[in-house]
């Protein structure tokens, strides 16, 4: 994945066909060691292909994959709302406690 990310960064920067050394330079600039066999494999797979077309095809494939979990999201948001209400109550209690306590004992800073 890191090799592909470096390839895409180089492509985005205007290098239409990054070389293995370009990818290795990008990765080493952030302290990541690259695997030359993976870089070569990546370059063979992407040779002669348009990145924008590959991204569009990939997006279409991802759109067709069911993501599920909608029920869990509703339950999570309900639990989050309950948690938020409980947090609001705690804040209100703390504010009431502040109002009740007389930390300055009736004297102001500039009285």
VOGU-400571 format. One record per residue (C-alpha): chain; z, y, x; residue number from 0. Coordinates in steps of 0.25 Angstrom, whole numbers. Layout:
r unit: A, zz: Z, yy: Y, xx: X, pos: NUM
...
END
This chain:
r unit: A, zz: 0, yy: 0, xx: 0, pos: 0
r unit: A, zz: 3, yy: 10, xx: 11, pos: 1
r unit: A, zz: -10, yy: 7, xx: 18, pos: 2
r unit: A, zz: -17, yy: 10, xx: 4, pos: 3
r unit: A, zz: -9, yy: 23, xx: 3, pos: 4
r unit: A, zz: -13, yy: 28, xx: 16, pos: 5
r unit: A, zz: -27, yy: 25, xx: 13, pos: 6
r unit: A, zz: -26, yy: 33, xx: 0, pos: 7
r unit: A, zz: -20, yy: 44, xx: 7, pos: 8
r unit: A, zz: -31, yy: 45, xx: 17, pos: 9
r unit: A, zz: -41, yy: 44, xx: 7, pos: 10
r unit: A, zz: -34, yy: 55, xx: -1, pos: 11
r unit: A, zz: -34, yy: 64, xx: 11, pos: 12
r unit: A, zz: -49, yy: 63, xx: 12, pos: 13
r unit: A, zz: -51, yy: 50, xx: 21, pos: 14
r unit: A, zz: -61, yy: 42, xx: 13, pos: 15
r unit: A, zz: -60, yy: 30, xx: 21, pos: 16
r unit: A, zz: -47, yy: 29, xx: 30, pos: 17
r unit: A, zz: -47, yy: 20, xx: 42, pos: 18
r unit: A, zz: -36, yy: 10, xx: 46, pos: 19
r unit: A, zz: -31, yy: 20, xx: 56, pos: 20
r unit: A, zz: -31, yy: 31, xx: 46, pos: 21
r unit: A, zz: -22, yy: 23, xx: 37, pos: 22
r unit: A, zz: -13, yy: 19, xx: 48, pos: 23
r unit: A, zz: -11, yy: 33, xx: 53, pos: 24
r unit: A, zz: -7, yy: 37, xx: 39, pos: 25
r unit: A, zz: 3, yy: 26, xx: 38, pos: 26
r unit: A, zz: 9, yy: 28, xx: 52, pos: 27
r unit: A, zz: 10, yy: 43, xx: 49, pos: 28
r unit: A, zz: 21, yy: 39, xx: 39, pos: 29
r unit: A, zz: 27, yy: 28, xx: 47, pos: 30
r unit: A, zz: 21, yy: 16, xx: 41, pos: 31
r unit: A, zz: 15, yy: 5, xx: 49, pos: 32
r unit: A, zz: 1, yy: 0, xx: 44, pos: 33
r unit: A, zz: -4, yy: -14, xx: 43, pos: 34
r unit: A, zz: -18, yy: -14, xx: 49, pos: 35
r unit: A, zz: -22, yy: -26, xx: 42, pos: 36
r unit: A, zz: -19, yy: -20, xx: 28, pos: 37
r unit: A, zz: -26, yy: -7, xx: 32, pos: 38
r unit: A, zz: -38, yy: -15, xx: 36, pos: 39
r unit: A, zz: -37, yy: -23, xx: 23, pos: 40
r unit: A, zz: -36, yy: -10, xx: 15, pos: 41
r unit: A, zz: -48, yy: -3, xx: 21, pos: 42
r unit: A, zz: -56, yy: -16, xx: 18, pos: 43
r unit: A, zz: -52, yy: -15, xx: 4, pos: 44
r unit: A, zz: -55, yy: -1, xx: 2, pos: 45
r unit: A, zz: -68, yy: 0, xx: 10, pos: 46
r unit: A, zz: -79, yy: 7, xx: 3, pos: 47
r unit: A, zz: -71, yy: 9, xx: -10, pos: 48
r unit: A, zz: -68, yy: 22, xx: -16, pos: 49
r unit: A, zz: -53, yy: 25, xx: -17, pos: 50
r unit: A, zz: -53, yy: 33, xx: -30, pos: 51
r unit: A, zz: -61, yy: 22, xx: -37, pos: 52
r unit: A, zz: -51, yy: 11, xx: -32, pos: 53
r unit: A, zz: -39, yy: 20, xx: -38, pos: 54
r unit: A, zz: -46, yy: 22, xx: -51, pos: 55
r unit: A, zz: -48, yy: 7, xx: -52, pos: 56
r unit: A, zz: -34, yy: 4, xx: -48, pos: 57
r unit: A, zz: -29, yy: 14, xx: -59, pos: 58
r unit: A, zz: -37, yy: 7, xx: -70, pos: 59
r unit: A, zz: -31, yy: -7, xx: -66, pos: 60
r unit: A, zz: -17, yy: -1, xx: -66, pos: 61
r unit: A, zz: -19, yy: 5, xx: -80, pos: 62
r unit: A, zz: -22, yy: -9, xx: -85, pos: 63
r unit: A, zz: -9, yy: -15, xx: -80, pos: 64
r unit: A, zz: 2, yy: -15, xx: -90, pos: 65
r unit: A, zz: 14, yy: -8, xx: -85, pos: 66
r unit: A, zz: 24, yy: -13, xx: -96, pos: 67
r unit: A, zz: 38, yy: -9, xx: -96, pos: 68
r unit: A, zz: 37, yy: 2, xx: -107, pos: 69
r unit: A, zz: 49, yy: -4, xx: -114, pos: 70
r unit: A, zz: 57, yy: -3, xx: -102, pos: 71
r unit: A, zz: 53, yy: 11, xx: -100, pos: 72
r unit: A, zz: 58, yy: 15, xx: -114, pos: 73
r unit: A, zz: 71, yy: 8, xx: -112, pos: 74
r unit: A, zz: 72, yy: 15, xx: -98, pos: 75
r unit: A, zz: 70, yy: 28, xx: -104, pos: 76
r unit: A, zz: 80, yy: 26, xx: -115, pos: 77
r unit: A, zz: 90, yy: 21, xx: -105, pos: 78
r unit: A, zz: 87, yy: 34, xx: -97, pos: 79
r unit: A, zz: 88, yy: 43, xx: -109, pos: 80
r unit: A, zz: 102, yy: 36, xx: -112, pos: 81
r unit: A, zz: 106, yy: 38, xx: -97, pos: 82
r unit: A, zz: 102, yy: 53, xx: -97, pos: 83
r unit: A, zz: 110, yy: 55, xx: -110, pos: 84
r unit: A, zz: 122, yy: 49, xx: -103, pos: 85
r unit: A, zz: 120, yy: 58, xx: -91, pos: 86
r unit: A, zz: 119, yy: 70, xx: -100, pos: 87
r unit: A, zz: 132, yy: 66, xx: -106, pos: 88
r unit: A, zz: 139, yy: 65, xx: -92, pos: 89
r unit: A, zz: 133, yy: 79, xx: -88, pos: 90
r unit: A, zz: 139, yy: 85, xx: -101, pos: 91
r unit: A, zz: 152, yy: 79, xx: -99, pos: 92
r unit: A, zz: 152, yy: 84, xx: -84, pos: 93
r unit: A, zz: 149, yy: 98, xx: -89, pos: 94
r unit: A, zz: 160, yy: 98, xx: -100, pos: 95
r unit: A, zz: 170, yy: 94, xx: -89, pos: 96
r unit: A, zz: 165, yy: 105, xx: -80, pos: 97
r unit: A, zz: 167, yy: 115, xx: -92, pos: 98
r unit: A, zz: 181, yy: 110, xx: -95, pos: 99
r unit: A, zz: 186, yy: 110, xx: -80, pos: 100
r unit: A, zz: 190, yy: 124, xx: -75, pos: 101
r unit: A, zz: 186, yy: 123, xx: -60, pos: 102
r unit: A, zz: 188, yy: 138, xx: -58, pos: 103
r unit: A, zz: 201, yy: 138, xx: -66, pos: 104
r unit: A, zz: 196, yy: 151, xx: -73, pos: 105
r unit: A, zz: 193, yy: 159, xx: -61, pos: 106
r unit: A, zz: 178, yy: 162, xx: -58, pos: 107
r unit: A, zz: 173, yy: 165, xx: -44, pos: 108
r unit: A, zz: 171, yy: 180, xx: -46, pos: 109
r unit: A, zz: 183, yy: 183, xx: -56, pos: 110
END
